[in-house]
């Protein structure tokens, strides 16, 4: 039996799938919780919420917006919509990392074939897979984060938000479920460069950090006499926590830069139901509105927050996932 077949059989084992799903889900929840306040502010900027548009475009704008939120709704206002984020991110991250391991086994059946290009495609396919299953929860989260508290009205609940989206007349002649997929296509278009570049860059950067010129061919040959688990640790030793954070963070910055215009377009389409509940706003129409409003800069609104947010998020995500893989013995 070839190594490729052995690897596919191992990754397709139910026990392996469950372990990788838990590892991915935990990593995603920890990372998202760490940056939840920045995520709330970024959504308000991207969707051009009138109450917060005055703060966008400046370095200190994110902090001023955060202070404004705390003033009116308290610290918990920074986490508005985060409960839905956790409901979404656990299955999202679980599916993403499970799919990633499966696509890696198919595209990279041996160590020789573990290239940045194959990592890119494995990451892209994994990203598309998880978006298909979890997109409605992302839409609900954005809607909840977008709404600003008004007098005599509390923060919107999960049930209220879902009910409002479902009742919007845009999908009257189709299935009401389509209301939960506003902005779906730019999301898929954006996840390909984001997930692909993220995993591809992470592969390159971690290999650079792991490079050790001291190990001789003789030492490498002796690895064959060591047990499989010990050999794996020596061939691919875990990075220090700080190095793991840097590798994940830098890969996230690169991926964010490549996919950000599509993310902004997606956010505008997601909140369009609040402004135009009777129709679906098209991708090109949304892109034109953004360009007419603020030019090319409009596609990069909130990017500063995106950079501040994505570095710790991807760094923590990769760090926790790699540690969970060691804990659960996921090769």
Residue frames relative to the residue before (quaternion, step in Angstrom):
aa qw qx qy qz dx dy dz
X 1.0000 0.0000 0.0000 0.0000 0.00 0.00 0.00
X 0.4356 -0.7142 0.4820 0.2603 3.58 -0.86 0.92
X 0.6424 -0.5220 0.3961 0.3974 3.53 -1.29 0.41
X 0.6168 0.5647 -0.3382 0.4316 3.56 1.09 -0.76
X 0.6745 0.4790 -0.2942 0.4786 3.58 0.92 -0.88
X 0.6315 0.5300 -0.3332 0.4575 3.57 1.01 -0.78
X 0.6664 0.5033 -0.3073 0.4562 3.57 0.93 -0.86
X 0.6558 0.5080 -0.3185 0.4586 3.58 0.95 -0.83
X 0.6443 0.5178 -0.3202 0.4629 3.58 0.99 -0.83
X 0.6571 0.5141 -0.3120 0.4545 3.58 0.98 -0.84
X 0.7132 0.4515 -0.2676 0.4646 3.61 0.86 -0.94
X 0.6788 0.4782 -0.2973 0.4713 3.61 1.14 -0.49
X 0.4428 0.6752 -0.4562 0.3740 3.57 1.32 0.03
X 0.5521 -0.6472 0.4121 0.3263 3.61 -0.90 0.94
X 0.6380 0.5304 -0.3325 0.4484 3.59 0.96 -0.79
X 0.6455 0.5132 -0.3102 0.4730 3.58 1.01 -0.83
X 0.6492 0.5241 -0.3139 0.4531 3.58 0.95 -0.89
X 0.6581 0.5085 -0.3094 0.4611 3.59 0.94 -0.89
X 0.6706 0.5017 -0.3049 0.4535 3.58 0.91 -0.90
X 0.6813 0.4700 -0.2963 0.4766 3.58 0.92 -0.85
X 0.6145 0.5425 -0.3477 0.4551 3.61 1.12 -0.61
X 0.6625 0.4870 -0.3069 0.4793 3.59 0.92 -0.87
X 0.6437 0.5273 -0.3210 0.4523 3.58 0.94 -0.88
X 0.6879 0.4785 -0.2821 0.4672 3.58 0.90 -0.91
X 0.6561 0.5280 -0.3086 0.4422 3.58 0.97 -0.86
X 0.6557 0.4982 -0.3043 0.4787 3.57 0.96 -0.89
X 0.6445 0.5259 -0.3201 0.4533 3.59 0.93 -0.89
X 0.6737 0.5044 -0.2960 0.4518 3.58 0.92 -0.89
X 0.6718 0.5025 -0.2998 0.4541 3.61 0.93 -0.88
X 0.6533 0.5058 -0.3159 0.4665 3.59 0.94 -0.85
X 0.6743 0.4999 -0.2962 0.4556 3.58 0.91 -0.91
X 0.6845 0.4898 -0.2921 0.4540 3.61 0.89 -0.89
X 0.6316 0.5295 -0.3352 0.4564 3.58 1.02 -0.74
X 0.6336 0.5626 -0.3280 0.4176 3.57 1.04 -0.79
X 0.8002 0.2639 -0.1285 0.5230 3.59 1.05 -0.69
X 0.2647 0.8141 -0.4881 0.1699 3.63 1.21 0.30
X 0.6634 0.5006 -0.3401 0.4400 3.69 0.81 -0.81
X 0.6596 0.4955 -0.3085 0.4736 3.60 0.96 -0.83
X 0.6179 0.5527 -0.3384 0.4452 3.57 1.08 -0.73
X 0.6352 0.5290 -0.3277 0.4575 3.59 0.99 -0.83
X 0.6801 0.4842 -0.2895 0.4682 3.58 0.85 -0.96
X 0.6496 0.5309 -0.3261 0.4357 3.58 0.94 -0.84
X 0.6405 0.5202 -0.3253 0.4619 3.58 0.99 -0.81
X 0.6365 0.5265 -0.3250 0.4605 3.59 0.98 -0.83
X 0.6677 0.4868 -0.2954 0.4795 3.60 1.03 -0.79
X 0.6707 0.5184 -0.3058 0.4335 3.58 0.84 -0.98
X 0.7379 0.4099 -0.2192 0.4893 3.55 0.95 -0.92
X 0.3813 -0.7615 0.4484 0.2715 3.58 1.36 0.10
X 0.0588 0.7973 -0.5909 0.1086 3.56 0.75 1.08
X 0.5104 -0.6986 0.4016 0.3003 3.63 -0.63 1.09
X 0.6691 0.5229 -0.3036 0.4321 3.59 1.02 -0.77
X 0.7798 0.3228 -0.1650 0.5104 3.60 1.19 -0.45
X 0.4262 0.7276 -0.4552 0.2861 3.59 1.26 -0.05
X 0.6066 0.5849 -0.3509 0.4083 3.59 1.12 -0.63
X 0.6770 0.4958 -0.2900 0.4601 3.58 1.18 -0.46
X 0.5847 0.6094 -0.3734 0.3839 3.61 1.17 -0.45
X 0.7466 0.4296 -0.2971 0.4119 3.54 -1.24 0.51
X 0.7122 0.3665 -0.2631 0.5377 3.58 1.26 0.01
X 0.6254 -0.5744 0.3783 0.3685 3.56 -1.18 0.60
X 0.7430 0.3919 -0.2173 0.4971 3.57 1.01 -0.83
X 0.4082 0.7524 -0.4458 0.2618 3.58 1.29 -0.09
X 0.6381 0.5419 -0.3305 0.4358 3.58 0.99 -0.84
X 0.6764 0.4853 -0.2950 0.4689 3.57 0.96 -0.85
X 0.6340 0.5174 -0.3280 0.4720 3.59 1.05 -0.74
X 0.6435 0.5117 -0.3181 0.4721 3.57 1.01 -0.82
X 0.6399 0.5258 -0.3192 0.4607 3.57 0.99 -0.82
X 0.6475 0.5140 -0.3085 0.4705 3.58 1.01 -0.82
X 0.6331 0.5315 -0.3205 0.4626 3.57 1.08 -0.78
X 0.6411 0.5233 -0.3170 0.4632 3.57 1.00 -0.84
X 0.6654 0.5028 -0.2976 0.4646 3.58 0.90 -0.96
X 0.6214 0.5692 -0.3323 0.4236 3.59 1.03 -0.81
X 0.7802 0.3582 -0.1735 0.4826 3.58 0.91 -0.92
X 0.8250 0.1974 -0.0867 0.5223 3.61 1.00 -0.69
X 0.5440 -0.6260 0.4067 0.3830 3.58 1.23 0.05
X 0.7395 -0.4079 0.2935 0.4480 3.54 -1.33 0.05
X 0.6331 0.5541 -0.3395 0.4205 3.58 1.02 -0.78
X 0.5400 0.6207 -0.4029 0.4010 3.58 1.22 -0.34
X 0.6030 0.5598 -0.3464 0.4505 3.56 1.20 -0.54
X 0.7256 0.3885 -0.2212 0.5231 3.57 1.26 -0.45
X 0.2941 0.7679 -0.5165 0.2389 3.59 1.22 0.42
X 0.7946 0.2242 -0.2038 0.5261 3.56 -0.73 1.07
X 0.4985 0.6892 -0.4225 0.3130 3.61 1.25 -0.16
X 0.5739 0.5810 -0.3887 0.4266 3.59 1.12 -0.56
X 0.6531 0.4818 -0.3057 0.4979 3.56 1.06 -0.78
X 0.5851 0.5771 -0.3652 0.4372 3.57 1.11 -0.69
X 0.6844 0.4747 -0.2876 0.4728 3.57 0.90 -0.94
X 0.6213 0.5312 -0.3408 0.4644 3.58 1.05 -0.75
X 0.7030 0.4525 -0.2556 0.4856 3.54 1.09 -0.78
X 0.7169 0.5071 -0.2849 0.3843 3.54 0.80 -1.04
X 0.6053 0.5582 -0.3849 0.4169 3.62 1.02 -0.61
X 0.7086 0.3998 -0.2860 0.5062 3.63 0.75 -0.88
X 0.6041 0.5710 -0.3539 0.4286 3.60 1.07 -0.73
X 0.7166 0.4295 -0.2513 0.4887 3.57 0.77 -1.07
X 0.6141 0.5516 -0.3499 0.4430 3.58 1.04 -0.74
X 0.6869 0.4711 -0.2789 0.4779 3.55 0.83 -1.04
X 0.6454 0.5421 -0.3284 0.4264 3.58 0.96 -0.88
X 0.7362 0.4182 -0.2514 0.4690 3.58 0.77 -0.95
X 0.5953 0.5298 -0.3665 0.4801 3.60 1.12 -0.58
X 0.6665 0.4914 -0.2959 0.4761 3.58 0.90 -0.96
X 0.6174 0.5579 -0.3404 0.4379 3.57 1.04 -0.81
X 0.6751 0.4858 -0.2974 0.4688 3.58 0.87 -0.93
X 0.6513 0.5132 -0.3206 0.4578 3.59 1.03 -0.77
X 0.6858 0.4658 -0.2869 0.4801 3.59 0.90 -0.89
X 0.5982 0.5474 -0.3604 0.4611 3.58 1.11 -0.61
X 0.6570 0.5145 -0.3135 0.4532 3.58 0.95 -0.86
X 0.6720 0.4851 -0.2911 0.4778 3.58 1.10 -0.72
X 0.7616 0.3962 -0.1995 0.4724 3.57 0.81 -1.04
X 0.7902 0.2068 -0.0954 0.5690 3.58 1.15 -0.60
X 0.0361 -0.8538 0.5194 0.0014 3.60 0.48 1.18
X 0.7784 0.1868 -0.1214 0.5869 3.61 1.22 -0.29
X 0.6716 -0.5060 0.3610 0.4032 3.58 -1.28 0.39
X 0.6048 0.5879 -0.3496 0.4079 3.58 1.08 -0.75
X 0.7306 0.4330 -0.2281 0.4761 3.58 1.06 -0.78
X 0.4833 0.6500 -0.4495 0.3767 3.61 1.23 0.18
X 0.1582 0.7956 -0.5569 0.1784 3.56 0.21 1.34
X 0.6582 -0.5100 0.3783 0.4044 3.56 -1.28 0.33
X 0.6306 0.5445 -0.3328 0.4416 3.59 1.05 -0.76
X 0.6802 0.4673 -0.2865 0.4867 3.57 0.93 -0.89
X 0.6044 0.5368 -0.3516 0.4721 3.58 1.12 -0.63
X 0.6113 0.5568 -0.3375 0.4498 3.57 1.07 -0.79
X 0.7083 0.4494 -0.2711 0.4720 3.59 0.80 -0.99
X 0.6245 0.5274 -0.3445 0.4617 3.61 1.00 -0.73
X 0.6664 0.4983 -0.2945 0.4700 3.58 0.97 -0.87
X 0.6487 0.5229 -0.3155 0.4541 3.59 0.97 -0.85
X 0.6754 0.4852 -0.2931 0.4718 3.58 0.87 -0.94
X 0.6373 0.5183 -0.3233 0.4697 3.59 1.03 -0.76
X 0.6490 0.5270 -0.3118 0.4515 3.58 1.00 -0.84
X 0.6486 0.5136 -0.3095 0.4688 3.57 0.94 -0.88
X 0.6419 0.5473 -0.3170 0.4336 3.57 0.96 -0.92
X 0.7262 0.4346 -0.2642 0.4626 3.59 0.78 -0.98
X 0.6034 0.5555 -0.3656 0.4401 3.62 1.08 -0.60
X 0.6199 0.5610 -0.3443 0.4271 3.59 0.95 -0.83
X 0.7458 0.4294 -0.2198 0.4594 3.58 0.92 -0.92
X 0.8104 0.3231 -0.1340 0.4699 3.61 1.00 -0.71
X 0.3788 0.7746 -0.4588 0.2143 3.61 1.22 -0.01
X 0.6327 0.5448 -0.3674 0.4097 3.69 0.82 -0.78
X 0.6461 0.5141 -0.3266 0.4600 3.60 1.00 -0.74
X 0.6159 0.5347 -0.3432 0.4658 3.59 1.09 -0.67
X 0.6381 0.5285 -0.3214 0.4585 3.57 0.99 -0.84
X 0.6582 0.5044 -0.3066 0.4673 3.59 0.91 -0.92
X 0.6409 0.5312 -0.3261 0.4481 3.58 0.95 -0.85
X 0.6642 0.5032 -0.3037 0.4619 3.60 0.91 -0.91
X 0.6372 0.5246 -0.3297 0.4585 3.58 0.96 -0.82
X 0.6776 0.4915 -0.2944 0.4611 3.59 0.92 -0.90
X 0.6719 0.4920 -0.2932 0.4696 3.58 1.03 -0.76
X 0.6450 0.5559 -0.3152 0.4190 3.58 1.12 -0.68
X 0.6540 0.5389 -0.3219 0.4222 3.58 0.98 -0.83
X 0.2336 -0.7616 0.5939 0.1125 3.56 -0.91 1.01
X 0.5390 -0.6455 0.4349 0.3220 3.56 -0.93 0.92
X 0.1517 -0.7775 0.6070 0.0643 3.54 -0.98 0.95
X 0.6595 -0.5183 0.3595 0.4090 3.56 -1.24 0.40
X 0.8329 0.1304 -0.1548 0.5151 3.56 -1.03 0.94
X 0.6952 0.3895 -0.2865 0.5319 3.55 1.17 0.53
X 0.3365 -0.7682 0.5142 0.1796 3.56 -0.74 1.06
X 0.6999 -0.4204 0.3407 0.4662 3.54 -1.32 -0.13
X 0.5272 -0.6478 0.4359 0.3352 3.61 -0.99 0.76
X 0.3685 -0.7265 0.5373 0.2186 3.57 -1.00 0.82
X 0.6756 -0.4845 0.3672 0.4171 3.54 -1.30 0.27
X 0.6757 0.4996 -0.2956 0.4543 3.57 0.89 -0.96
X 0.6532 0.5185 -0.3130 0.4544 3.60 0.95 -0.88
X 0.6671 0.5069 -0.3010 0.4554 3.56 0.93 -0.89
X 0.6576 0.5019 -0.3084 0.4695 3.58 0.93 -0.88
X 0.6493 0.5219 -0.3121 0.4568 3.57 0.99 -0.86
X 0.6512 0.5206 -0.3147 0.4537 3.57 0.97 -0.87
X 0.6587 0.5039 -0.3070 0.4668 3.58 0.93 -0.90
X 0.6662 0.5229 -0.3039 0.4364 3.56 0.92 -0.93
X 0.7193 0.4613 -0.2480 0.4564 3.60 1.03 -0.81
X 0.4578 0.6864 -0.4629 0.3241 3.62 1.19 -0.16
X 0.4592 -0.7486 0.4154 0.2370 3.60 -0.78 1.00
X 0.4048 0.7431 -0.4712 0.2488 3.61 1.20 -0.12
X 0.7728 0.3202 -0.1718 0.5203 3.59 0.97 -0.82
X 0.2002 0.8337 -0.4982 0.1292 3.59 1.18 0.50
X 0.7459 0.3873 -0.2192 0.4956 3.57 0.97 -0.84
X 0.6900 0.3866 -0.2647 0.5516 3.57 1.31 0.01
X 0.6929 -0.3963 0.3404 0.4970 3.55 -1.14 -0.51
X 0.5257 -0.6486 0.4526 0.3131 3.59 -0.95 0.87
X 0.5336 0.6386 -0.4002 0.3838 3.58 1.21 -0.46
X 0.5822 0.6062 -0.3701 0.3957 3.59 1.12 -0.62
X 0.5502 0.6112 -0.3953 0.4092 3.60 1.18 -0.43
X 0.6705 0.4937 -0.2864 0.4739 3.57 1.18 -0.58
X 0.6961 0.4486 -0.2717 0.4902 3.61 1.27 0.03
X 0.2504 0.7563 -0.5542 0.2410 3.59 1.10 0.67
X 0.8236 0.1930 -0.1602 0.5086 3.58 -0.85 0.97
X 0.3396 0.7834 -0.4709 0.2218 3.58 1.25 0.27
X 0.6997 0.5012 -0.2934 0.4162 3.60 0.81 -0.97
X 0.6625 0.4520 -0.3444 0.4881 3.66 0.88 -0.64
X 0.5718 0.5744 -0.3816 0.4444 3.57 1.19 -0.46
X 0.6631 0.4849 -0.2944 0.4884 3.57 0.93 -0.92
X 0.6516 0.5100 -0.3136 0.4658 3.58 0.99 -0.85
X 0.6985 0.4754 -0.2729 0.4601 3.57 1.04 -0.74
X 0.6449 0.5440 -0.3335 0.4205 3.59 1.05 -0.71
X 0.5690 0.6041 -0.3907 0.3984 3.61 1.13 -0.52
X 0.7287 0.3692 -0.2711 0.5091 3.65 0.72 -0.89
X 0.6466 0.5439 -0.3478 0.4063 3.61 0.96 -0.77
X 0.7312 0.4077 -0.2451 0.4889 3.58 0.67 -1.08
X 0.6558 0.5271 -0.3177 0.4372 3.57 0.96 -0.86
X 0.6926 0.4594 -0.2752 0.4832 3.57 0.83 -1.00
X 0.6189 0.5659 -0.3438 0.4225 3.58 1.00 -0.81
X 0.7333 0.4075 -0.2393 0.4888 3.59 0.75 -1.01
X 0.6330 0.5299 -0.3355 0.4539 3.59 1.05 -0.71
X 0.6763 0.4780 -0.2851 0.4826 3.58 0.92 -0.92
X 0.6242 0.5463 -0.3360 0.4462 3.57 1.02 -0.80
X 0.6295 0.5380 -0.3217 0.4592 3.57 1.03 -0.83
X 0.6778 0.4905 -0.2908 0.4641 3.58 0.90 -0.94
X 0.7022 0.4874 -0.2787 0.4377 3.57 0.81 -1.03
X 0.6656 0.4937 -0.3189 0.4600 3.60 0.93 -0.82
X 0.6164 0.5339 -0.3490 0.4617 3.60 1.08 -0.65
X 0.6245 0.5249 -0.3349 0.4715 3.58 1.08 -0.71
X 0.6815 0.4889 -0.2840 0.4647 3.57 0.93 -0.91
X 0.7027 0.4675 -0.2686 0.4642 3.59 1.10 -0.68
X 0.4522 0.7105 -0.4512 0.2952 3.60 1.21 -0.25
X 0.0240 0.7998 -0.5961 0.0659 3.56 -0.76 1.07
X 0.2308 -0.8191 0.5103 0.1241 3.64 -0.14 1.25
X 0.5642 0.6293 -0.3879 0.3676 3.61 1.23 -0.31
X 0.6125 0.5654 -0.3655 0.4143 3.61 1.09 -0.66
X 0.2647 -0.7896 0.5400 0.1222 3.57 -0.63 1.15
X 0.6595 -0.4881 0.3785 0.4284 3.59 -1.26 0.29
X 0.6137 0.5540 -0.3479 0.4420 3.60 1.07 -0.73
X 0.6588 0.5030 -0.3046 0.4692 3.57 0.97 -0.90
X 0.6467 0.5148 -0.3234 0.4606 3.57 0.97 -0.83
X 0.6321 0.5321 -0.3320 0.4550 3.58 1.02 -0.77
X 0.6538 0.5266 -0.3136 0.4437 3.59 1.04 -0.75
X 0.5251 0.6401 -0.4150 0.3773 3.59 1.21 -0.34
X 0.5775 0.6131 -0.3705 0.3915 3.57 1.18 -0.54
X 0.6857 0.4894 -0.2784 0.4612 3.58 1.15 -0.58
X 0.5920 0.5678 -0.3625 0.4424 3.59 1.31 -0.08
X 0.6370 -0.5284 0.4025 0.3911 3.57 -1.20 0.47
X 0.6514 -0.5650 0.3365 0.3784 3.59 -1.12 0.66
X 0.6747 0.4881 -0.3140 0.4560 3.62 0.91 -0.83
X 0.6657 0.4880 -0.2994 0.4787 3.59 0.96 -0.89
X 0.6396 0.5308 -0.3289 0.4484 3.56 1.01 -0.82
X 0.6304 0.5373 -0.3338 0.4499 3.56 0.99 -0.82
X 0.6608 0.5156 -0.3039 0.4530 3.59 0.97 -0.89
X 0.6862 0.4710 -0.2877 0.4738 3.59 1.07 -0.73
X 0.6596 0.4935 -0.3168 0.4701 3.58 1.01 -0.77
X 0.7952 0.1056 -0.0236 0.5967 3.57 1.03 -0.82
X 0.0613 -0.8475 0.5266 0.0259 3.60 0.54 1.15
X 0.5217 -0.6325 0.4596 0.3415 3.60 -1.03 0.71
X 0.4535 -0.6824 0.5015 0.2778 3.54 -0.99 0.83
X 0.5901 -0.5155 0.4641 0.4130 3.54 -1.28 0.28
X 0.6560 -0.5366 0.3487 0.4002 3.58 -1.16 0.58
X 0.6672 0.5069 -0.3148 0.4458 3.61 0.89 -0.88
X 0.6547 0.5060 -0.3098 0.4684 3.58 1.04 -0.79
X 0.6278 0.5334 -0.3244 0.4648 3.57 1.05 -0.81
X 0.6504 0.5163 -0.3092 0.4635 3.57 0.98 -0.85
X 0.6600 0.5015 -0.3077 0.4671 3.59 0.96 -0.85
X 0.6552 0.5169 -0.3131 0.4533 3.60 0.88 -0.92
X 0.6905 0.4658 -0.2760 0.4796 3.56 0.87 -0.95
X 0.6581 0.5323 -0.3053 0.4363 3.57 0.97 -0.87
X 0.6763 0.4876 -0.2906 0.4695 3.58 0.88 -0.93
X 0.6427 0.5084 -0.3295 0.4690 3.60 0.96 -0.81
X 0.6390 0.5259 -0.3221 0.4598 3.58 1.07 -0.70
X 0.6308 0.5333 -0.3285 0.4581 3.59 1.02 -0.79
X 0.6547 0.5093 -0.3088 0.4655 3.57 0.94 -0.89
X 0.6794 0.4932 -0.2864 0.4616 3.57 0.89 -0.97
X 0.6344 0.5435 -0.3260 0.4425 3.59 0.99 -0.85
X 0.6507 0.5246 -0.3124 0.4514 3.58 0.94 -0.89
X 0.6822 0.5083 -0.2885 0.4393 3.58 0.95 -0.87
X 0.8089 0.3260 -0.1342 0.4705 3.59 0.92 -0.86
X 0.4291 0.7662 -0.4294 0.2109 3.62 1.22 -0.21
X 0.6374 0.5291 -0.3651 0.4248 3.69 0.81 -0.77
X 0.6574 0.4944 -0.3113 0.4759 3.59 1.01 -0.75
X 0.6184 0.5422 -0.3424 0.4543 3.58 1.10 -0.65
X 0.6422 0.5162 -0.3211 0.4670 3.59 0.98 -0.85
X 0.6463 0.5180 -0.3105 0.4665 3.58 0.95 -0.90
X 0.6428 0.5320 -0.3116 0.4547 3.56 0.98 -0.87
X 0.6547 0.5159 -0.3199 0.4504 3.59 0.89 -0.91
X 0.6550 0.5116 -0.3169 0.4571 3.59 0.93 -0.90
X 0.6600 0.4978 -0.3097 0.4698 3.59 1.01 -0.77
X 0.6400 0.5479 -0.3293 0.4263 3.58 1.04 -0.73
X 0.7378 0.3864 -0.2298 0.5035 3.59 0.98 -0.79
X 0.4385 0.7162 -0.4552 0.2960 3.60 1.24 -0.08
X 0.5683 0.6106 -0.3830 0.3969 3.58 1.16 -0.49
X 0.6269 0.5268 -0.3354 0.4658 3.58 1.14 -0.56
X 0.7279 0.4204 -0.2192 0.4954 3.57 1.09 -0.78
X 0.7921 0.0915 -0.0248 0.6030 3.58 1.07 -0.79
X 0.0534 -0.8612 0.5052 0.0195 3.62 0.50 1.16
X 0.6660 0.5361 -0.3007 0.4227 3.58 1.20 -0.40
X 0.7999 0.2043 -0.1287 0.5494 3.61 1.19 -0.05
X 0.4480 -0.6438 0.5446 0.2970 3.52 -1.32 0.38
X 0.3053 -0.7496 0.5597 0.1778 3.57 -0.77 1.03
X 0.3900 -0.7515 0.4874 0.2136 3.57 -0.74 1.07
X 0.6629 -0.5327 0.3655 0.3783 3.52 -1.26 0.53
X 0.7038 0.4622 -0.2777 0.4625 3.60 0.76 -1.02
X 0.6237 0.5333 -0.3416 0.4581 3.59 1.04 -0.72
X 0.6511 0.5114 -0.3082 0.4686 3.56 0.99 -0.85
X 0.6511 0.5166 -0.3117 0.4605 3.57 0.95 -0.90
X 0.6441 0.5182 -0.3194 0.4632 3.61 1.01 -0.81
X 0.6488 0.5213 -0.3178 0.4542 3.58 0.96 -0.84
X 0.6405 0.5169 -0.3204 0.4689 3.57 1.00 -0.81
X 0.6778 0.4947 -0.2894 0.4606 3.57 0.93 -0.94
X 0.6665 0.5009 -0.3031 0.4616 3.59 0.95 -0.88
X 0.6661 0.5224 -0.2988 0.4406 3.57 1.07 -0.71
X 0.8480 0.0171 0.0486 0.5275 3.59 0.77 -1.03
X 0.5256 -0.6430 0.4170 0.3694 3.57 1.24 0.22
X 0.8020 -0.2525 0.2018 0.5023 3.56 -1.25 -0.48
X 0.6034 0.5807 -0.3577 0.4132 3.58 1.07 -0.71
X 0.5775 0.6152 -0.3713 0.3875 3.57 1.15 -0.57
X 0.6586 0.5088 -0.3071 0.4615 3.57 1.17 -0.57
X 0.7272 0.3801 -0.2276 0.5243 3.57 1.28 -0.12
X 0.2888 0.7562 -0.5250 0.2629 3.57 1.24 0.53
X 0.8158 0.2171 -0.1756 0.5064 3.57 -0.82 0.99
X 0.4033 0.7383 -0.4688 0.2691 3.59 1.26 0.08
X 0.5912 0.5666 -0.3703 0.4385 3.58 1.08 -0.67
X 0.6554 0.4718 -0.3031 0.5060 3.56 0.98 -0.85
X 0.6059 0.5690 -0.3520 0.4304 3.55 1.06 -0.76
X 0.6585 0.4984 -0.3017 0.4764 3.56 0.98 -0.86
X 0.6616 0.5023 -0.3072 0.4644 3.57 0.91 -0.95
X 0.6964 0.4853 -0.2612 0.4597 3.56 1.05 -0.83
X 0.7276 0.4895 -0.2695 0.3980 3.55 0.75 -1.06
X 0.5940 0.5829 -0.3810 0.4027 3.60 1.06 -0.60
X 0.7246 0.3858 -0.2760 0.5000 3.65 0.70 -0.90
X 0.6256 0.5652 -0.3569 0.4022 3.60 0.99 -0.73
X 0.7254 0.4103 -0.2520 0.4918 3.59 0.75 -1.01
X 0.6105 0.5534 -0.3513 0.4446 3.56 1.08 -0.69
X 0.6838 0.4690 -0.2771 0.4854 3.57 0.87 -0.98
X 0.6341 0.5534 -0.3276 0.4293 3.57 0.98 -0.87
X 0.6989 0.4469 -0.2713 0.4880 3.59 0.82 -0.98
X 0.6316 0.5413 -0.3359 0.4418 3.59 0.98 -0.82
X 0.6960 0.4614 -0.2777 0.4750 3.59 0.79 -1.02
X 0.6574 0.5124 -0.3275 0.4450 3.61 0.92 -0.83
X 0.6643 0.4986 -0.3151 0.4592 3.59 0.90 -0.87
X 0.6600 0.4904 -0.3130 0.4752 3.60 1.04 -0.75
X 0.6373 0.5144 -0.3205 0.4759 3.58 1.08 -0.72
X 0.6094 0.5478 -0.3504 0.4536 3.58 1.09 -0.66
X 0.6455 0.5012 -0.3120 0.4846 3.57 1.03 -0.79
X 0.6534 0.5262 -0.3027 0.4522 3.57 0.98 -0.94
X 0.7661 0.3496 -0.1775 0.5092 3.59 0.95 -0.91
X 0.4093 -0.7340 0.4540 0.2960 3.59 1.32 0.11
X 0.3029 0.7203 -0.5515 0.2919 3.56 0.79 1.11
X 0.2761 -0.7777 0.5417 0.1600 3.58 -0.55 1.14
